[in-house]
Amino acid sequence: MSAQEPVYWDPYDPRFWNDPYPTYRRLREEAPLYYNDEHDFYAVTRFADVERGLPDWQTFSSARGGILELIKSGIEIPPGTLIFEDPTIHDVHRRLLARVFTPRRIAQLEPKVRDFCARTLDPLVGEKEFDLVKAVGIDMPMRVIGMLLGIPEADQEAIRDTGNEALRTEPGRPMDHQDGTHFSNEMFRDYIEWRANNPTDDLMTELLTAEFEDEDGTTRTLTHDEALTYTTVVAGAGNETTGRLIGWTGSLLARHPDQRRELADDPSLIPGAIEEVLRYEPPGPSIARYVTRDVEFHGRTVPEGSAILFIVAAANRDENQYPDPDRFDIHRRMSQQLTFGLGPHYCLGAALARLEGRIALEEILKRFPRWDVDWDNVKLAQTTTVRGWETLPITIG
């Protein structure tokens, strides 16, 4: 692409997957409000525009979905899918989930997550090479969600694979959401029914027994169908994205061995390193919204009824927000990065994702302080919702 050609970007085009950041830079500079005619959507890439837009749910609605393909499909989204709702009903459903997704419950998971990492990584000690994503990144998020929900380990892998498959796309083509199957992972239904008759102290039991006041002012508990929707949302939202975080951590630290050495020598730096990974390579590169009324960006109008993408991966590298933004720096001081969103839909699982990323890196560095990536055999996957390594073979040295 020559410098004279108008900037072009297509989230479905594999040409942009490996390194979208030069294009994002051009979008910020040349087309801060970008329109893609082929797929009929707008996009903004500057930090200030994303920071302005995401909290404004009255203008940029989640009620038709937070994924471009969902918004364009026009399908009806089931009630209780809180990531695809607007206040005030969103607030009712989020408060219920927040009551059982507490900092105390997240903190209680730490020894279990660390034990999982140890059981996964210890057998690999002495190996010369293994796939980091397949060893840790794919399994760990679903195992942790399973710990929260109380799902038996024997069922977790099948549930993970079903959820991941719903996010897959063919190169150059959007996801097909017409059948709506991604809203309801039926594998959970039998478990919900069983747990209702066999309560314990897990998240599922609390979801089924917690009383709340619904939008009609009625005090009640969730129906089993509503609990199924909640469970599907919780399992799906945290699964692929957290797995991608672990993969990006492995590849970035392979490219920056001096910083990796610092982390191995001083694990207190690891939380800051995870924050920089999240900024530098966000597993979820963009967030989609439906435009409910005409709105202006940079002297141009985005008409009511449009779909718009807030490209957080571009905003996280805005030079007006971050000095030298294309440099990976585990010591970077930042007041905010946009990977978990902003406003009413700020990621409820952000603390859990950070905990998983931190513990995984701590345990990896204890056993493998040095590694290289077999770049000839890596595989990158991208959809409009997630971007990251599907395979990341590493050699231990």
Sine and cosine of phi, psi and omega as CSV:
sin_phi,cos_phi,sin_psi,cos_psi,sin_omega,cos_omega
0.00,0.00,0.86,-0.52,0.01,-1.00
-0.98,0.18,0.35,-0.94,-0.04,-1.00
-0.91,0.42,-0.38,0.92,-0.06,-1.00
-0.99,0.17,-0.38,0.93,-0.02,-1.00
-0.95,0.30,0.58,-0.81,0.08,-1.00
-0.86,0.51,0.59,-0.81,-0.02,-1.00
-0.91,0.41,0.67,-0.74,0.00,-1.00
-0.77,-0.64,0.64,-0.77,0.05,-1.00
-0.53,-0.85,0.69,-0.73,-0.02,-1.00
-0.65,-0.76,0.89,-0.45,-0.07,-1.00
-0.91,0.42,-0.27,0.96,-0.02,-1.00
-0.99,-0.11,-0.12,0.99,-0.09,-1.00
-1.00,0.04,0.89,-0.45,-0.05,-1.00
-0.86,0.50,-0.33,0.95,0.02,-1.00
-0.86,0.51,-0.42,0.91,-0.06,-1.00
-0.99,-0.11,-0.07,1.00,-0.17,-0.99
-0.95,0.30,-0.73,0.68,-0.12,-0.99
-0.87,0.48,-0.68,0.73,0.00,-1.00
-0.53,-0.85,1.00,0.06,-0.01,-1.00
-0.98,0.19,-0.13,0.99,-0.22,-0.97
-0.94,0.35,-0.59,0.81,0.12,-0.99
-0.87,0.50,-0.62,0.79,0.05,-1.00
-0.93,0.36,-0.66,0.75,0.06,-1.00
-0.86,0.52,-0.63,0.77,0.01,-1.00
-0.89,0.46,-0.70,0.72,0.03,-1.00
-0.90,0.44,-0.62,0.79,0.05,-1.00
-0.88,0.48,-0.71,0.70,0.01,-1.00
-0.87,0.50,-0.64,0.77,-0.09,-1.00
-0.99,0.13,-0.67,0.74,-0.18,-0.98
-0.97,-0.23,-0.48,0.88,-0.08,-1.00
-0.60,-0.80,0.91,0.41,-0.03,-1.00
-0.87,0.49,-0.41,0.91,0.29,-0.96
-0.92,-0.40,0.93,-0.37,-0.09,-1.00
-0.95,-0.32,0.61,-0.79,0.09,-1.00
-0.83,-0.56,0.78,-0.62,0.07,-1.00
-0.98,-0.21,0.93,-0.38,-0.09,-1.00
-0.95,0.31,-0.61,0.80,-0.07,-1.00
-0.89,0.46,-0.70,0.72,-0.05,-1.00
-0.97,-0.23,-0.01,1.00,0.11,-0.99
0.84,0.55,0.89,0.46,0.12,-0.99
-0.55,-0.83,0.38,-0.93,0.11,-0.99
-0.98,-0.21,0.30,-0.95,0.05,-1.00
-0.50,-0.87,0.60,-0.80,0.14,-0.99
-0.84,-0.54,0.52,-0.86,-0.17,-0.99
-0.76,-0.65,-0.19,0.98,-0.03,-1.00
-1.00,0.08,0.57,-0.82,-0.03,-1.00
-0.82,0.58,-0.73,0.68,-0.07,-1.00
-0.88,0.48,-0.60,0.80,-0.01,-1.00
-0.95,0.30,-0.64,0.77,0.05,-1.00
-0.92,0.38,-0.67,0.75,0.02,-1.00
-0.89,0.46,-0.57,0.82,0.04,-1.00
-0.96,0.28,-0.66,0.75,-0.18,-0.98
-0.99,0.16,-0.68,0.73,-0.13,-0.99
-0.87,0.50,-0.65,0.76,0.01,-1.00
-0.96,0.28,-0.27,0.96,-0.10,-1.00
-1.00,0.08,0.97,0.23,-0.08,-1.00
-0.95,0.31,-0.37,0.93,0.03,-1.00
-0.91,0.41,-0.56,0.83,0.00,-1.00
-1.00,-0.05,-0.64,0.77,-0.08,-1.00
-0.91,-0.41,1.00,-0.06,-0.19,-0.98
-1.00,0.06,0.57,-0.82,0.12,-0.99
-0.99,-0.10,-0.07,1.00,-0.18,-0.98
-0.92,0.39,-0.31,0.95,0.06,-1.00
-0.97,-0.25,0.16,0.99,0.03,-1.00
0.88,-0.48,0.34,-0.94,0.06,-1.00
-0.93,-0.37,0.23,0.97,-0.01,-1.00
-0.83,-0.56,0.69,-0.72,-0.09,-1.00
-0.81,0.59,-0.71,0.70,-0.05,-1.00
-0.90,0.44,-0.57,0.82,0.03,-1.00
-0.91,0.42,-0.72,0.69,-0.01,-1.00
-0.87,0.48,-0.68,0.73,-0.04,-1.00
-0.95,0.32,-0.43,0.90,-0.06,-1.00
-0.96,0.29,-0.51,0.86,-0.02,-1.00
0.96,0.29,0.22,0.98,-0.03,-1.00
-0.96,0.28,0.39,-0.92,0.01,-1.00
-0.99,0.17,0.75,-0.66,-0.04,-1.00
-0.99,-0.11,0.75,-0.66,-0.07,-1.00
-0.89,0.46,0.59,-0.81,0.08,-1.00
-0.88,0.47,0.58,-0.82,-0.02,-1.00
0.99,-0.12,-0.12,0.99,0.07,-1.00
-0.99,0.14,0.98,0.22,-0.28,-0.96
-0.89,0.46,-0.43,0.90,0.04,-1.00
-0.94,0.33,-0.25,0.97,0.04,-1.00
-0.88,-0.47,0.71,0.70,0.04,-1.00
-0.69,-0.72,0.34,-0.94,0.11,-0.99
-0.94,-0.35,0.37,-0.93,0.18,-0.98
-0.85,0.52,0.51,-0.86,0.20,0.98
-1.00,-0.06,-0.30,0.95,-0.04,-1.00
-0.90,0.43,-0.56,0.83,0.06,-1.00
-0.85,0.52,-0.67,0.74,-0.06,-1.00
-0.91,0.41,-0.60,0.80,0.05,-1.00
-0.87,0.49,-0.75,0.66,-0.05,-1.00
-0.95,0.32,-0.60,0.80,-0.01,-1.00
-0.93,0.37,-0.64,0.76,0.01,-1.00
-0.87,0.50,-0.62,0.78,0.01,-1.00
-0.90,0.44,-0.72,0.70,-0.01,-1.00
-0.93,0.36,-0.60,0.80,0.00,-1.00
-0.89,0.45,-0.50,0.87,0.01,-1.00
-0.90,0.43,-0.46,0.89,-0.02,-1.00
-0.94,-0.33,-0.04,1.00,0.01,-1.00
-0.94,-0.34,0.77,0.64,-0.19,-0.98
-1.00,0.09,0.37,-0.93,0.10,-1.00
-0.82,0.57,-0.59,0.80,0.01,-1.00
-0.90,0.44,-0.69,0.72,0.00,-1.00
-0.92,0.39,-0.62,0.78,0.04,-1.00
-0.89,0.45,-0.71,0.70,-0.01,-1.00
-0.88,0.47,-0.57,0.82,-0.01,-1.00
-0.92,0.40,-0.32,0.95,0.00,-1.00
-0.98,0.22,-0.32,0.95,-0.16,-0.99
-0.81,0.59,-0.77,0.64,0.00,-1.00
-0.89,0.45,-0.55,0.84,0.02,-1.00
-0.93,0.36,-0.65,0.76,0.02,-1.00
-0.91,0.41,-0.65,0.76,0.00,-1.00
-0.91,0.41,-0.62,0.78,0.03,-1.00
-0.90,0.43,-0.66,0.76,0.05,-1.00
-0.87,0.49,-0.71,0.70,0.01,-1.00
-0.87,0.50,-0.68,0.73,-0.02,-1.00
-0.89,0.45,-0.70,0.71,0.00,-1.00
-0.91,0.42,-0.50,0.87,0.00,-1.00
-0.98,0.18,-0.67,0.74,-0.14,-0.99
-1.00,0.05,-0.54,0.84,-0.07,-1.00
-0.83,0.55,-0.67,0.74,0.01,-1.00
-0.91,0.41,-0.27,0.96,-0.03,-1.00
-1.00,0.00,-0.20,0.98,0.02,-1.00
-0.89,0.47,0.77,-0.64,-0.07,-1.00
0.99,-0.16,-0.29,0.96,0.07,-1.00
-0.95,0.30,0.52,-0.85,0.03,-1.00
-1.00,0.04,-0.40,0.92,0.02,-1.00
-0.39,-0.92,0.50,-0.87,0.12,-0.99
-0.29,-0.96,0.24,-0.97,-0.01,-1.00
-1.00,-0.04,0.92,-0.40,-0.07,-1.00
-0.91,0.42,-0.63,0.78,-0.01,-1.00
-0.92,0.39,-0.71,0.70,-0.02,-1.00
-0.94,0.34,-0.53,0.85,-0.03,-1.00
-0.97,0.25,-0.65,0.76,-0.12,-0.99
-0.82,-0.57,-0.75,0.66,-0.17,-0.99
-0.89,0.47,-0.62,0.78,-0.04,-1.00
-0.96,0.27,-0.69,0.72,-0.14,-0.99
-0.99,0.14,-0.65,0.76,-0.21,-0.98
-0.84,0.54,-0.74,0.67,-0.05,-1.00
-0.87,0.50,-0.67,0.74,-0.01,-1.00
-0.94,0.35,-0.58,0.82,0.07,-1.00
-0.88,0.48,-0.66,0.75,-0.02,-1.00
-0.93,0.36,-0.68,0.73,0.08,-1.00
-0.87,0.49,-0.63,0.78,0.06,-1.00
-0.88,0.48,-0.63,0.78,0.06,-1.00
-0.88,0.47,-0.67,0.74,0.02,-1.00
-0.90,0.44,-0.75,0.67,-0.10,-0.99
-0.99,0.15,-0.29,0.96,-0.05,-1.00
0.99,0.14,0.38,0.93,-0.02,-1.00
-0.98,0.18,0.74,-0.67,0.02,-1.00
-0.85,0.53,0.60,-0.80,-0.04,-1.00
-0.84,0.54,-0.55,0.84,-0.05,-1.00
-0.88,0.47,-0.42,0.91,-0.05,-1.00
-0.99,-0.14,-0.19,0.98,-0.18,-0.98
-0.93,0.36,-0.62,0.78,-0.07,-1.00
-0.90,0.43,-0.68,0.73,-0.01,-1.00
-0.91,0.42,-0.63,0.78,0.02,-1.00
-0.91,0.42,-0.68,0.73,0.04,-1.00
-0.85,0.53,-0.75,0.66,-0.08,-1.00
-0.91,0.42,-0.60,0.80,0.03,-1.00
-0.90,0.44,-0.69,0.73,0.00,-1.00
-0.92,0.39,-0.66,0.75,-0.01,-1.00
-0.91,0.42,-0.62,0.79,-0.05,-1.00
-0.89,0.46,-0.52,0.85,-0.01,-1.00
-0.91,0.41,-0.33,0.94,-0.02,-1.00
-0.99,-0.12,-0.01,1.00,-0.07,-1.00
-0.97,0.24,0.54,-0.84,0.11,-0.99
-0.72,-0.69,0.39,-0.92,0.19,-0.98
-0.99,0.10,0.61,-0.79,0.02,-1.00
-0.78,0.62,0.77,-0.64,0.03,-1.00
0.99,0.11,-0.01,1.00,-0.07,-1.00
-0.78,-0.62,0.58,-0.82,0.06,-1.00
-0.95,0.32,0.22,-0.97,0.16,-0.99
-0.93,0.37,0.50,-0.87,0.09,-1.00
-0.98,-0.18,0.94,-0.35,-0.03,-1.00
-0.95,-0.30,0.19,0.98,-0.15,-0.99
-0.89,0.45,-0.53,0.85,-0.08,-1.00
-0.99,0.14,-0.22,0.98,0.07,-1.00
0.95,0.32,0.18,0.98,-0.11,-0.99
-0.92,0.38,-0.38,0.92,-0.04,-1.00
-0.93,0.36,-0.23,0.97,0.00,-1.00
-0.99,0.12,-0.27,0.96,-0.15,-0.99
-0.58,-0.82,0.99,-0.16,0.07,-1.00
-0.99,0.13,0.98,-0.18,-0.14,-0.99
-0.90,0.43,-0.25,0.97,0.04,-1.00
-0.89,0.45,-0.37,0.93,0.01,-1.00
-0.98,0.20,-0.35,0.94,-0.21,-0.98
-0.88,0.47,-0.74,0.67,-0.01,-1.00
-0.88,0.47,-0.60,0.80,0.00,-1.00
-0.91,0.42,-0.66,0.75,0.03,-1.00
-0.87,0.49,-0.71,0.70,0.00,-1.00
-0.88,0.47,-0.66,0.75,0.00,-1.00
-0.92,0.40,-0.68,0.73,-0.04,-1.00
-0.93,0.38,-0.53,0.85,0.03,-1.00
-0.87,0.49,-0.52,0.85,0.02,-1.00
-1.00,-0.09,-0.12,0.99,-0.01,-1.00
-0.69,-0.72,0.93,0.38,-0.09,-1.00
-0.92,0.40,0.48,-0.88,0.07,-1.00
-0.57,-0.82,-0.44,-0.90,-0.06,-1.00
-0.96,-0.28,0.43,0.90,-0.03,-1.00
-1.00,-0.06,0.06,-1.00,-0.04,-1.00
-0.88,0.47,-0.62,0.78,-0.03,-1.00
-0.87,0.49,-0.70,0.72,0.02,-1.00
-0.88,0.48,-0.68,0.74,0.01,-1.00
-0.91,0.42,-0.63,0.78,0.05,-1.00
-0.88,0.48,-0.63,0.78,-0.06,-1.00
-0.98,0.21,-0.40,0.92,-0.11,-0.99
-0.94,-0.34,-0.25,0.97,-0.06,-1.00
-0.93,0.36,0.76,-0.65,0.07,-1.00
-1.00,0.03,0.60,-0.80,0.03,-1.00
-0.52,-0.85,0.27,-0.96,0.05,-1.00
-0.99,-0.16,0.89,-0.47,-0.07,-1.00
-0.99,0.13,-0.08,-1.00,-0.11,-0.99
-0.90,0.43,-0.31,0.95,0.02,-1.00
-1.00,-0.05,0.03,1.00,-0.01,-1.00
1.00,0.08,0.13,0.99,0.00,-1.00
-1.00,0.04,0.75,-0.66,0.09,-1.00
-1.00,0.05,0.83,-0.56,-0.08,-1.00
-0.36,-0.93,-0.02,-1.00,0.15,-0.99
-0.93,-0.36,0.20,-0.98,0.02,-1.00
-0.92,0.38,0.61,-0.80,0.22,-0.97
-0.95,0.31,0.25,-0.97,0.01,-1.00
-0.92,0.40,-0.55,0.84,0.07,-1.00
-0.91,0.42,-0.66,0.75,0.04,-1.00
-0.91,0.42,-0.65,0.76,0.04,-1.00
-0.89,0.46,-0.58,0.81,0.05,-1.00
-0.89,0.46,-0.70,0.72,0.02,-1.00
-0.89,0.46,-0.73,0.68,0.02,-1.00
-0.84,0.55,-0.74,0.68,-0.06,-1.00
-0.89,0.46,-0.67,0.74,0.03,-1.00
-0.88,0.47,-0.66,0.75,0.01,-1.00
-0.89,0.45,-0.74,0.67,-0.03,-1.00
-0.88,0.47,-0.72,0.70,-0.04,-1.00
-0.92,0.39,-0.66,0.75,-0.06,-1.00
-0.96,0.28,-0.65,0.76,-0.11,-0.99
-0.91,0.42,-0.57,0.82,-0.09,-1.00
-0.99,-0.15,-0.06,1.00,-0.19,-0.98
-0.99,0.13,-0.93,0.38,-0.06,-1.00
-0.91,0.42,-0.64,0.76,-0.11,-0.99
-0.90,0.43,-0.71,0.71,-0.01,-1.00
-0.93,0.37,-0.59,0.81,0.08,-1.00
-0.87,0.49,-0.65,0.76,0.04,-1.00
-0.91,0.41,-0.59,0.81,0.04,-1.00
-0.84,0.54,-0.70,0.72,-0.01,-1.00
-0.90,0.43,-0.64,0.77,0.04,-1.00
-0.90,0.44,-0.70,0.71,0.02,-1.00
-0.90,0.44,-0.61,0.79,0.03,-1.00
-0.87,0.50,-0.70,0.71,0.00,-1.00
-0.90,0.44,-0.68,0.74,-0.06,-1.00
-0.96,0.27,-0.63,0.77,-0.01,-1.00
-0.92,0.39,-0.64,0.77,-0.01,-1.00
-0.96,0.27,-0.42,0.91,0.14,-0.99
-0.91,0.41,-0.60,0.80,0.01,-1.00
-0.97,0.22,-0.29,0.96,-0.05,-1.00
-0.77,-0.63,0.93,0.36,-0.10,-1.00
-0.89,0.45,-0.50,0.87,0.03,-1.00
-0.90,0.43,-0.66,0.75,0.03,-1.00
-0.94,0.33,-0.58,0.81,0.06,-1.00
-0.88,0.47,-0.64,0.77,0.02,-1.00
-0.89,0.46,-0.64,0.77,0.05,-1.00
-0.87,0.49,-0.66,0.75,-0.01,-1.00
-0.92,0.38,-0.64,0.77,0.03,-1.00
-0.91,0.42,-0.59,0.80,0.00,-1.00
-0.98,0.22,-0.48,0.87,-0.07,-1.00
-0.65,-0.76,1.00,0.07,-0.04,-1.00
-0.88,0.47,-0.26,0.97,0.03,-1.00
-0.91,0.42,-0.26,0.97,0.03,-1.00
-0.99,0.12,-0.16,0.99,-0.13,-0.99
-0.90,0.44,-0.68,0.73,0.03,-1.00
-0.84,0.54,-0.65,0.76,0.05,-1.00
-0.91,0.41,-0.58,0.81,0.04,-1.00
-0.91,0.42,-0.66,0.75,0.03,-1.00
-0.88,0.47,-0.63,0.77,0.03,-1.00
-0.89,0.46,-0.64,0.77,0.01,-1.00
-0.94,0.34,-0.60,0.80,0.10,-1.00
-0.87,0.50,-0.70,0.71,0.00,-1.00
-0.88,0.48,-0.63,0.78,0.04,-1.00
-0.94,0.34,-0.73,0.69,-0.19,-0.98
-0.96,0.28,-0.64,0.77,0.00,-1.00
-0.68,-0.73,0.96,0.28,-0.03,-1.00
-0.90,0.44,0.77,-0.64,0.02,-1.00
-0.87,0.49,-0.51,0.86,0.09,-1.00
-0.96,-0.29,0.99,-0.17,-0.17,-0.99
-0.96,0.28,-0.35,0.94,-0.05,-1.00
-0.48,-0.87,0.36,-0.93,0.01,-1.00
-0.78,-0.63,0.79,-0.61,-0.05,-1.00
-0.99,-0.15,0.51,-0.86,0.07,-1.00
-0.61,-0.80,0.39,-0.92,0.08,-1.00
-0.99,-0.15,0.75,-0.66,-0.08,-1.00
-1.00,0.03,0.88,-0.48,-0.11,-0.99
-1.00,-0.01,-0.24,0.97,0.00,-1.00
-0.40,-0.91,0.42,-0.91,0.03,-1.00
-0.80,0.60,0.69,-0.73,-0.02,-1.00
-0.59,-0.81,0.54,-0.84,-0.09,-1.00
-0.94,-0.33,0.70,-0.72,0.18,-0.98
-0.75,-0.67,0.80,-0.59,0.12,-0.99
0.79,0.61,0.70,0.72,0.10,-0.99
0.98,0.20,0.10,1.00,0.02,-1.00
-0.84,-0.55,0.47,-0.88,-0.06,-1.00
-0.99,-0.16,0.77,-0.64,0.21,-0.98
-1.00,-0.08,0.91,-0.42,-0.13,-0.99
-0.96,0.27,0.49,-0.87,0.14,-0.99
-0.78,0.63,0.66,-0.75,0.00,-1.00
1.00,-0.06,-0.05,1.00,0.00,-1.00
-0.99,0.14,0.30,-0.95,0.22,-0.98
-0.98,-0.22,0.66,-0.75,0.01,-1.00
-0.73,-0.68,0.64,-0.77,0.07,-1.00
-0.96,-0.27,0.80,-0.60,0.18,-0.98
-1.00,-0.09,0.96,-0.29,-0.12,-0.99
-1.00,0.04,1.00,-0.03,-0.07,-1.00
-0.92,0.39,-0.49,0.87,0.03,-1.00
-0.90,0.44,-0.55,0.84,0.07,-1.00
-0.97,0.24,-0.69,0.72,-0.01,-1.00
-0.90,0.44,-0.53,0.85,0.02,-1.00
-0.94,0.35,-0.17,0.99,0.05,-1.00
-0.86,-0.50,0.43,0.90,0.02,-1.00
-0.97,0.26,0.87,-0.50,-0.04,-1.00
-0.91,0.41,-0.29,0.96,0.07,-1.00
-0.98,0.20,-0.16,0.99,0.01,-1.00
-0.92,-0.38,-0.59,0.81,-0.09,-1.00
-0.80,-0.60,0.84,-0.54,0.09,-1.00
-0.88,0.48,0.70,-0.71,0.04,-1.00
0.74,0.67,0.87,0.49,-0.22,-0.98
-0.93,0.37,-0.36,0.93,-0.01,-1.00
-1.00,0.04,0.09,1.00,0.08,-1.00
-0.99,-0.11,0.79,-0.62,0.07,-1.00
-0.99,0.13,0.82,-0.58,-0.13,-0.99
-0.55,-0.83,0.95,-0.31,-0.03,-1.00
-0.93,0.37,-0.22,0.98,0.03,-1.00
-0.99,-0.12,0.07,1.00,-0.06,-1.00
-0.86,0.51,0.71,-0.70,0.10,-1.00
-0.99,-0.16,0.83,-0.56,0.02,-1.00
-0.62,-0.78,0.62,-0.78,0.01,-1.00
-0.99,0.14,-0.38,0.92,-0.11,-0.99
-0.26,-0.97,0.61,-0.79,0.30,-0.95
-0.77,-0.64,0.35,-0.94,-0.24,-0.97
-0.98,-0.18,0.12,0.99,-0.13,-0.99
-0.86,0.50,-0.57,0.82,-0.01,-1.00
-1.00,-0.04,0.14,0.99,0.01,-1.00
0.99,0.11,-0.16,-0.99,0.01,-1.00
-0.53,-0.85,0.35,-0.94,0.12,-0.99
0.98,0.19,-0.45,-0.89,-0.11,-0.99
-0.85,0.52,-0.45,0.89,-0.06,-1.00
-0.98,-0.21,0.33,0.94,0.11,-0.99
-0.81,0.59,0.70,-0.71,-0.19,-0.98
-0.84,0.54,0.87,-0.49,0.01,-1.00
-0.92,0.40,-0.42,0.91,-0.02,-1.00
-0.99,-0.11,0.26,0.97,-0.06,-1.00
-0.85,0.53,-0.70,0.71,-0.01,-1.00
-0.90,0.44,-0.60,0.80,0.02,-1.00
-0.93,0.37,-0.68,0.74,0.02,-1.00
-0.88,0.47,-0.68,0.74,0.02,-1.00
-0.90,0.44,-0.65,0.76,0.02,-1.00
-0.89,0.45,-0.71,0.70,0.01,-1.00
-0.89,0.46,-0.70,0.71,0.00,-1.00
-0.89,0.46,-0.68,0.74,-0.01,-1.00
-0.91,0.42,-0.76,0.65,-0.06,-1.00
-0.92,0.40,-0.66,0.75,0.02,-1.00
-0.86,0.52,-0.70,0.71,-0.03,-1.00
-0.93,0.36,-0.64,0.77,0.05,-1.00
-0.84,0.53,-0.73,0.69,-0.07,-1.00
-0.96,0.29,-0.57,0.82,0.06,-1.00
-0.90,0.43,-0.73,0.68,-0.06,-1.00
-0.92,0.39,-0.50,0.87,0.06,-1.00
-0.87,0.50,-0.60,0.80,-0.11,-0.99
-0.99,-0.17,-0.51,0.86,-0.10,-1.00
-0.71,-0.70,0.98,0.18,-0.04,-1.00
-0.94,0.33,-0.26,0.97,0.00,-1.00
-0.69,-0.73,0.67,-0.74,0.11,-0.99
-0.37,-0.93,0.36,-0.93,0.14,-0.99
-0.84,-0.54,0.35,-0.94,0.04,-1.00
-0.98,-0.22,0.69,-0.73,0.12,-0.99
-0.99,0.15,0.99,0.10,-0.16,-0.99
-0.90,0.43,-0.36,0.93,0.00,-1.00
-0.95,0.31,-0.28,0.96,-0.09,-1.00
-0.84,-0.55,0.29,0.96,0.08,-1.00
-0.99,0.17,0.36,-0.93,0.08,-1.00
-0.68,-0.73,0.80,-0.60,0.00,-1.00
-0.98,-0.21,0.68,-0.73,0.04,-1.00
-0.87,-0.50,0.60,-0.80,0.07,-1.00
-0.56,-0.83,0.60,-0.80,0.26,-0.97
-0.76,-0.65,-0.12,-0.99,0.10,-1.00
-0.96,0.27,-0.13,0.99,-0.01,-1.00
-0.95,-0.32,-0.54,0.84,-0.05,-1.00
-0.69,-0.73,0.49,-0.87,0.07,-1.00
-0.59,-0.81,0.77,-0.63,0.03,-1.00
0.13,-0.99,-0.06,-1.00,-0.10,-1.00
-0.98,0.20,0.78,-0.63,0.13,-0.99
-1.00,0.04,-0.57,0.82,0.17,-0.99
-0.72,-0.69,0.62,-0.78,0.04,-1.00
-0.60,-0.80,0.98,0.20,0.03,-1.00
-0.94,0.34,0.76,-0.65,0.01,-1.00
-0.85,-0.52,0.51,-0.86,0.08,-1.00
-0.93,-0.36,0.70,-0.71,-0.07,-1.00
-1.00,-0.03,0.77,-0.64,-0.03,-1.00
-0.60,-0.80,0.00,0.00,0.00,0.00
